[in-house]
Amino acid sequence: MKLLIAALLLALTGPATDPERIALWPNGAPGSEAHRGEAEVAQDYWVNTIHDPSVTIFRPEHPNGTAVVIAPGGGHRLLVINAEGNDTARYFAKLGVTAFVLRYRLARQDGSTYTIEGNAKSDTLRAMRLVRSRAKEFGIDPDKIGLMGFSAGGELVSMVANAEPGVLDGNPGAADAIDRVSARPDFQILVYPGPLGIPAVIPRTAPQAFMVAASDDECCSAPVLDLVSKFRASGIPNEVHLFARGGHAFNMGVGRTERPGLKYWPNRLTDWLEDSGLIGKQPH
């Protein structure tokens, strides 16, 4: 009887499908030639040993044209792929936003030959270009593609989103069509970002920003305050939520029942997305 019920459910709903994963470089990432074919290592909540950087697509049931590339944190030693990647993507999908979880190369993993400014940043730039180059295929607006990062991923967001325009422009003469496309995000979201990647002066071409951290986060509250002053000096619209307590790595607030503010902080992000015209009006 149980087998019959299972068969009927499968017939009605169809087989379960995993989100699609796309390599950033179909023929292998430049700089990773010595590690071709080496498998990733995944355990519990994390993944590391990344030599073939990629994005995993989470498609909403009712897409609104907005998209976001998500860079999980993990100190450049691993990626907190569930709480800061897949769970975040599912949050966006419920809002109609097409989400792309980025697996980037890890410069601080034991034995790594990669660098943050070189390989990890290159992976982030490439992810933005890939998503924009295939906007029509993904059903998204090429002028509504954002970049979000947690902790170490937030450092990559700042390196890319707040870079000088020349770094982000596409190269019209590039042999690879993806490299001809702009990597500039249309909005940036920094969640307890690390201290790297903050320029002395933020260019006036930088996109609008949303930031969140806890004041008692010894690592990553100061970068938010630094960014606020620099965004204001350059006239970049920004919104910041600095909670009194919460420490580091409160993710999307799941399980933080002791602090309702932290538990529901994504509601503030939803409000900002709505206020910014990136999603439609939400029920309140």
Buried (B, 14 or more C-beta within 10 A) or exposed (E): EEEEEEEEEEEEEEEEEEBEEBBBBEEBBEBBEEBEEEEBEBEEBBBBBBBBBBBBBBBBEEBBBBBBBBBBBBBBBBBBBBBBBBBBBBBBBEBBBBBBBBBBBBBBBEEBEBBBEEBBBBBBBBBBBBBBBBBEEBBBBBEBBBBBBBBBBBBBBBBBBBBEEEBBEBEEEEEBEBBBBBBBBBBBBBBBBBEBBBBEEBBEEBBBBBBBBBBEBEBBBBBBBBBBEBBEEBEBEBBBBBBEEBBBBBBBBBEBEEBEBBBEBBEBBBBBBBEBEBBEEEEE
